[in-house]
Amino acid sequence: MSERRYRIAADHPSLTGHFPGDPIVPGVVILEEVVRACAVWRPADRPIGIATVKFLLPLRPEQAFSIRFEAVGPNGVRFECIRDDGQPLASGRLTVMRVDN
């Protein structure tokens, strides 16, 4: 299992209008970080799909969170996002494909 820590900046362009006065990081931004982190964790594999995902709690700008990965067979990666307060933020499974260099 691997774990990495992240934080979405308050000035991230996706936060404009999402939601004024009570900003919440969009799920797609969290998933973008998951896919990028997976590519770093398993550089020989390319994420090609999101098999499942479940968002459990909101994430606020500047709130730290961790992404944990676990390999599930040759083409699967389970992920879990945990907020800095220890609460689960999101979980799911990516489908990956081996990349020949």
ROPAZA-81264 format. One record per atom (N, C-alpha, C, O): residue number from 1; residue in one letter; atom name; x, y, z. Coordinates in steps of 0.05 Angstrom, whole numbers, plus 5000, padded with zeros to 4 digits. Atoms other than C-alpha are relative to their C-alpha. Layout:
REM residues N
REC pos code site   xx   yy   zz
REC NUM    A   CA    X    Y    Z
...
//
This chain:
REM residues 101
REC pos code site   xx   yy   zz
REC   1    M    N 5017 4976 5000
REC   1    M   CA 5000 5000 5000
REC   1    M    C 5018 5025 5000
REC   1    M    O 5039 5025 5013
REC   2    S    N 4985 4975 5002
REC   2    S   CA 5024 5070 4984
REC   2    S    C 4981 5022 5009
REC   2    S    O 4957 5020 5006
REC   3    E    N 5016 4977 4991
REC   3    E   CA 5000 5137 5013
REC   3    E    C 5014 5026 4993
REC   3    E    O 5039 5028 4996
REC   4    R    N 4989 4974 5007
REC   4    R   CA 5010 5208 4989
REC   4    R    C 4980 5021 5011
REC   4    R    O 4956 5016 5014
REC   5    R    N 5016 4978 4989
REC   5    R   CA 4985 5275 5018
REC   5    R    C 4997 5022 4980
REC   5    R    O 5015 5028 4965
REC   6    Y    N 5007 4979 5019
REC   6    Y   CA 4951 5330 4979
REC   6    Y    C 4984 5022 5013
REC   6    Y    O 4974 5019 5035
REC   7    R    N 5016 4977 4992
REC   7    R   CA 4917 5398 4986
REC   7    R    C 4993 5015 4975
REC   7    R    O 5010 5020 4958
REC   8    I    N 5010 4985 5023
REC   8    I   CA 4874 5435 4935
REC   8    I    C 5001 5030 5008
REC   8    I    O 4988 5038 5027
REC   9    A    N 4997 4972 4994
REC   9    A   CA 4892 5509 4934
REC   9    A    C 4974 5015 4998
REC   9    A    O 4956 5009 4982
REC  10    A    N 5024 4984 4999
REC  10    A   CA 4838 5560 4950
REC  10    A    C 4996 5015 4974
REC  10    A    O 4973 5023 4967
REC  11    D    N 5003 4985 5025
REC  11    D   CA 4852 5595 4884
REC  11    D    C 4998 4981 4975
REC  11    D    O 5001 4990 4952
REC  12    H    N 5003 5018 5022
REC  12    H   CA 4842 5532 4842
REC  12    H    C 4976 5009 4982
REC  12    H    O 4955 5017 4993
REC  13    P    N 5020 4989 5018
REC  13    P   CA 4802 5553 4780
REC  13    P    C 4972 4987 5002
REC  13    P    O 4952 4999 4996
REC  14    S    N 5026 5014 4999
REC  14    S   CA 4747 5501 4791
REC  14    S    C 4983 5010 5023
REC  14    S    O 4959 5004 5024
REC  15    L    N 5015 4991 4976
REC  15    L   CA 4727 5534 4857
REC  15    L    C 4983 5024 4995
REC  15    L    O 4965 5031 5011
REC  16    T    N 5016 4977 5007
REC  16    T   CA 4699 5596 4824
REC  16    T    C 4971 4991 4995
REC  16    T    O 4966 4976 4976
REC  17    G    N 5028 5007 5003
REC  17    G   CA 4624 5589 4833
REC  17    G    C 4993 4973 5011
REC  17    G    O 4970 4963 5007
REC  18    H    N 5006 5027 4989
REC  18    H   CA 4629 5521 4869
REC  18    H    C 5004 4999 5030
REC  18    H    O 5023 4984 5037
REC  19    F    N 5023 4983 5000
REC  19    F   CA 4598 5548 4915
REC  19    F    C 5008 5025 5015
REC  19    F    O 5020 5024 5036
REC  20    P    N 4992 4975 4988
REC  20    P   CA 4607 5622 4931
REC  20    P    C 4992 5002 5030
REC  20    P    O 4969 4996 5037
REC  21    G    N 5005 4997 4971
REC  21    G   CA 4613 5634 5006
REC  21    G    C 5002 4974 5015
REC  21    G    O 5005 4974 5040
REC  22    D    N 4998 5026 4988
REC  22    D   CA 4617 5559 5020
REC  22    D    C 5013 4980 4981
REC  22    D    O 5000 4960 4973
REC  23    P    N 4987 5016 5021
REC  23    P   CA 4668 5529 4972
REC  23    P    C 5004 4970 5008
REC  23    P    O 5012 4964 5030
REC  24    I    N 4995 5028 4998
REC  24    I   CA 4672 5454 4962
REC  24    I    C 5016 4991 4976
REC  24    I    O 5010 4999 4953
REC  25    V    N 4984 5009 5023
REC  25    V   CA 4725 5420 4919
REC  25    V    C 4984 4980 4984
REC  25    V    O 4973 4961 4995
REC  26    P    N 5015 5019 5017
REC  26    P   CA 4691 5386 4860
REC  26    P    C 5012 4972 4999
REC  26    P    O 5037 4969 5000
REC  27    G    N 4990 5028 5001
REC  27    G   CA 4696 5310 4857
REC  27    G    C 5019 4995 4978
REC  27    G    O 5038 4980 4981
REC  28    V    N 4982 5005 5023
REC  28    V   CA 4729 5313 4789
REC  28    V    C 5028 5010 5006
REC  28    V    O 5047 4998 4995
REC  29    V    N 4973 4990 4992
REC  29    V   CA 4787 5353 4819
REC  29    V    C 5014 4980 5018
REC  29    V    O 5038 4975 5015
REC  30    I    N 4989 5021 4982
REC  30    I   CA 4797 5300 4873
REC  30    I    C 5008 4976 4983
REC  30    I    O 5030 4965 4987
REC  31    L    N 4993 5023 5018
REC  31    L   CA 4795 5245 4819
REC  31    L    C 5024 5006 4983
REC  31    L    O 5040 4988 4978
REC  32    E    N 4977 4993 5015
REC  32    E   CA 4846 5283 4778
REC  32    E    C 5026 4996 5017
REC  32    E    O 5046 4986 5006
REC  33    E    N 4977 5005 4982
REC  33    E   CA 4894 5281 4838
REC  33    E    C 5004 4970 5004
REC  33    E    O 5027 4961 5005
REC  34    V    N 4998 5030 4997
REC  34    V   CA 4879 5206 4847
REC  34    V    C 5014 4988 4976
REC  34    V    O 5032 4972 4979
REC  35    V    N 4988 5011 5025
REC  35    V   CA 4896 5191 4774
REC  35    V    C 5030 5008 4998
REC  35    V    O 5046 4992 4991
REC  36    R    N 4972 4991 5001
REC  36    R   CA 4960 5233 4777
REC  36    R    C 5017 4985 5020
REC  36    R    O 5039 4977 5013
REC  37    A    N 4985 5013 4979
REC  37    A   CA 4982 5202 4842
REC  37    A    C 5004 4970 4993
REC  37    A    O 5026 4959 4999
REC  38    C    N 4998 5028 5008
REC  38    C   CA 4969 5132 4815
REC  38    C    C 5022 4997 4979
REC  38    C    O 5038 4978 4979
REC  39    A    N 4980 5001 5021
REC  39    A   CA 5013 5147 4754
REC  39    A    C 5028 5003 5012
REC  39    A    O 5047 4991 5001
REC  40    V    N 4974 4997 4987
REC  40    V   CA 5070 5167 4801
REC  40    V    C 5006 4974 5015
REC  40    V    O 5028 4964 5015
REC  41    W    N 4996 5024 4985
REC  41    W   CA 5059 5106 4845
REC  41    W    C 5006 4976 4983
REC  41    W    O 5023 4959 4990
REC  42    R    N 4996 5022 5018
REC  42    R   CA 5056 5057 4787
REC  42    R    C 5007 5010 4972
REC  42    R    O 4990 5010 4954
REC  43    P    N 4993 4987 5025
REC  43    P   CA 5094 5090 4730
REC  43    P    C 4999 4982 4975
REC  43    P    O 4996 4991 4953
REC  44    A    N 5001 5019 5022
REC  44    A   CA 5093 5027 4687
REC  44    A    C 4971 4995 4991
REC  44    A    O 4966 4983 4970
REC  45    D    N 5029 5004 5006
REC  45    D   CA 5016 5029 4687
REC  45    D    C 4987 5027 4994
REC  45    D    O 4994 5047 5007
REC  46    R    N 5016 4976 5007
REC  46    R   CA 4969 5080 4656
REC  46    R    C 4971 4996 5010
REC  46    R    O 4959 4977 5002
REC  47    P    N 5028 5002 4993
REC  47    P   CA 4902 5093 4690
REC  47    P    C 4983 5005 4974
REC  47    P    O 4986 5025 4961
REC  48    I    N 5016 4998 5025
REC  48    I   CA 4851 5081 4634
REC  48    I    C 4970 5002 5007
REC  48    I    O 4953 5007 4989
REC  49    G    N 5028 4999 4993
REC  49    G   CA 4786 5082 4673
REC  49    G    C 4995 5001 5030
REC  49    G    O 5012 4993 5046
REC  50    I    N 5009 5000 4972
REC  50    I   CA 4749 5092 4738
REC  50    I    C 4978 4980 5002
REC  50    I    O 4956 4985 4993
REC  51    A    N 5020 5021 4998
REC  51    A   CA 4713 5027 4753
REC  51    A    C 4978 5007 5019
REC  51    A    O 4954 5002 5013
REC  52    T    N 5019 4992 4980
REC  52    T   CA 4679 5052 4815
REC  52    T    C 5011 5024 5016
REC  52    T    O 5035 5028 5018
REC  53    V    N 4993 4978 4983
REC  53    V   CA 4679 5115 4858
REC  53    V    C 4976 5007 5017
REC  53    V    O 4954 5007 5008
REC  54    K    N 5021 4992 4981
REC  54    K   CA 4640 5137 4919
REC  54    K    C 5011 5024 5016
REC  54    K    O 5032 5022 5029
REC  55    F    N 4992 4976 4984
REC  55    F   CA 4645 5207 4949
REC  55    F    C 4984 4999 5026
REC  55    F    O 4959 4997 5026
REC  56    L    N 5012 5004 4975
REC  56    L   CA 4630 5204 5023
REC  56    L    C 4996 5026 5016
REC  56    L    O 4975 5030 5030
REC  57    L    N 5001 4975 4985
REC  57    L   CA 4643 5274 5051
REC  57    L    C 5012 5022 4982
REC  57    L    O 5027 5017 4964
REC  58    P    N 4989 4977 5016
REC  58    P   CA 4659 5344 5023
REC  58    P    C 5029 5005 5008
REC  58    P    O 5038 4999 5031
REC  59    L    N 4972 4990 4995
REC  59    L   CA 4730 5371 5018
REC  59    L    C 5000 5030 4995
REC  59    L    O 4990 5040 4975
REC  60    R    N 4998 4971 5002
REC  60    R   CA 4743 5444 5030
REC  60    R    C 5027 5008 4989
REC  60    R    O 5047 4993 4992
REC  61    P    N 4974 4991 5010
REC  61    P   CA 4798 5484 4995
REC  61    P    C 5020 5003 5024
REC  61    P    O 5012 5010 5046
REC  62    E    N 4978 4999 4981
REC  62    E   CA 4865 5480 5032
REC  62    E    C 4998 4978 5021
REC  62    E    O 5016 4977 5038
REC  63    Q    N 5002 5022 4981
REC  63    Q   CA 4841 5420 5072
REC  63    Q    C 5017 4977 4990
REC  63    Q    O 5014 4967 4968
REC  64    A    N 4982 5022 5008
REC  64    A   CA 4895 5366 5070
REC  64    A    C 4985 4974 4999
REC  64    A    O 4966 4969 5015
REC  65    F    N 5011 5027 5002
REC  65    F   CA 4878 5296 5049
REC  65    F    C 5022 4981 4990
REC  65    F    O 5040 4989 4977
REC  66    S    N 4982 5021 5009
REC  66    S   CA 4915 5231 5037
REC  66    S    C 4986 4982 4980
REC  66    S    O 4962 4978 4981
REC  67    I    N 5009 5020 5019
REC  67    I   CA 4908 5183 4979
REC  67    I    C 5015 4974 5005
REC  67    I    O 5040 4974 5004
REC  68    R    N 4987 5026 4995
REC  68    R   CA 4922 5110 4994
REC  68    R    C 4993 4982 4976
REC  68    R    O 4971 4982 4966
REC  69    F    N 5003 5018 5023
REC  69    F   CA 4932 5058 4939
REC  69    F    C 5006 4972 5008
REC  69    F    O 5023 4967 5026
REC  70    E    N 4994 5028 4996
REC  70    E   CA 4930 4983 4938
REC  70    E    C 4995 4986 4973
REC  70    E    O 4973 4989 4961
REC  71    A    N 5004 5015 5024
REC  71    A   CA 4940 4938 4878
REC  71    A    C 4979 4978 5004
REC  71    A    O 4978 4965 5024
REC  72    V    N 5021 5021 4999
REC  72    V   CA 4881 4892 4862
REC  72    V    C 5003 4985 4973
REC  72    V    O 4991 4993 4953
REC  73    G    N 4995 5015 5025
REC  73    G   CA 4904 4841 4810
REC  73    G    C 5017 5016 4981
REC  73    G    O 5028 5037 4988
REC  74    P    N 4982 4986 5019
REC  74    P   CA 4943 4861 4748
REC  74    P    C 4989 5026 4988
REC  74    P    O 5005 5042 4978
REC  75    N    N 5012 4976 5014
REC  75    N   CA 4894 4914 4723
REC  75    N    C 4983 5017 5018
REC  75    N    O 4967 5033 5009
REC  76    G    N 5017 4984 4982
REC  76    G   CA 4863 4944 4785
REC  76    G    C 5016 5013 5022
REC  76    G    O 5036 5002 5032
REC  77    V    N 4988 4985 4978
REC  77    V   CA 4882 4995 4837
REC  77    V    C 4977 5011 5017
REC  77    V    O 4961 5027 5008
REC  78    R    N 5019 4990 4981
REC  78    R   CA 4839 5008 4898
REC  78    R    C 5011 5026 5012
REC  78    R    O 5035 5027 5018
REC  79    F    N 4991 4975 4988
REC  79    F   CA 4842 5079 4925
REC  79    F    C 4981 5008 5022
REC  79    F    O 4957 5002 5022
REC  80    E    N 5015 4989 4978
REC  80    E   CA 4819 5113 4988
REC  80    E    C 5011 5028 5006
REC  80    E    O 5035 5031 5009
REC  81    C    N 4992 4972 4993
REC  81    C   CA 4820 5188 5002
REC  81    C    C 4990 5005 5029
REC  81    C    O 4967 5001 5035
REC  82    I    N 5006 4995 4972
REC  82    I   CA 4822 5207 5076
REC  82    I    C 5006 5030 5006
REC  82    I    O 5029 5039 5001
REC  83    R    N 4996 4972 4993
REC  83    R   CA 4813 5279 5100
REC  83    R    C 5019 5001 5024
REC  83    R    O 5024 4982 5038
REC  84    D    N 4981 4996 4979
REC  84    D   CA 4863 5308 5150
REC  84    D    C 4987 4996 5028
REC  84    D    O 5001 4992 5047
REC  85    D    N 5013 5005 4975
REC  85    D   CA 4810 5299 5205
REC  85    D    C 4995 4970 5004
REC  85    D    O 4982 4962 5023
REC  86    G    N 5002 5029 4997
REC  86    G   CA 4814 5223 5194
REC  86    G    C 4974 4989 4987
REC  86    G    O 4971 4964 4987
REC  87    Q    N 5025 5009 5012
REC  87    Q   CA 4746 5219 5159
REC  87    Q    C 5004 4992 4971
REC  87    Q    O 5019 5005 4956
REC  88    P    N 4998 5008 5028
REC  88    P   CA 4739 5181 5093
REC  88    P    C 4986 5020 4982
REC  88    P    O 4963 5028 4987
REC  89    L    N 5010 4980 5019
REC  89    L   CA 4729 5228 5035
REC  89    L    C 4988 4986 4975
REC  89    L    O 4966 4993 4967
REC  90    A    N 5008 5014 5024
REC  90    A   CA 4724 5181 4975
REC  90    A    C 5014 4974 4998
REC  90    A    O 5035 4970 5010
REC  91    S    N 4987 5025 5005
REC  91    S   CA 4740 5111 4954
REC  91    S    C 4991 4989 4972
REC  91    S    O 4971 4998 4961
REC  92    G    N 5008 5011 5026
REC  92    G   CA 4739 5071 4890
REC  92    G    C 5022 4982 4989
REC  92    G    O 5041 4973 5003
REC  93    R    N 4981 5017 5014
REC  93    R   CA 4778 5030 4840
REC  93    R    C 5005 5010 4972
REC  93    R    O 4987 5017 4957
REC  94    L    N 4991 4992 5026
REC  94    L   CA 4818 5049 4779
REC  94    L    C 5006 4975 4984
REC  94    L    O 5014 4955 4995
REC  95    T    N 4990 5021 5019
REC  95    T   CA 4830 5005 4718
REC  95    T    C 5025 5011 4988
REC  95    T    O 5026 5034 4978
REC  96    V    N 4974 4991 5011
REC  96    V   CA 4902 5008 4694
REC  96    V    C 5008 4981 4978
REC  96    V    O 4999 4958 4977
REC  97    M    N 4989 5016 5022
REC  97    M   CA 4939 4983 4633
REC  97    M    C 5030 5003 5000
REC  97    M    O 5041 5025 5002
REC  98    R    N 4971 4999 5001
REC  98    R   CA 5012 4965 4628
REC  98    R    C 5009 5015 4975
REC  98    R    O 4998 5011 4953
REC  99    V    N 4989 4984 5022
REC  99    V   CA 5051 5014 4585
REC  99    V    C 5027 4990 4992
REC  99    V    O 5045 4988 5009
REC 100    D    N 4974 5010 5009
REC 100    D   CA 5108 4987 4543
REC 100    D    C 5016 5025 4991
REC 100    D    O 5008 5039 4973
REC 101    N    N 4982 4978 5008
REC 101    N   CA 5165 5038 4538
REC 101    N    C 5021 4992 4981
REC 101    N    O 5037 5009 4973
//
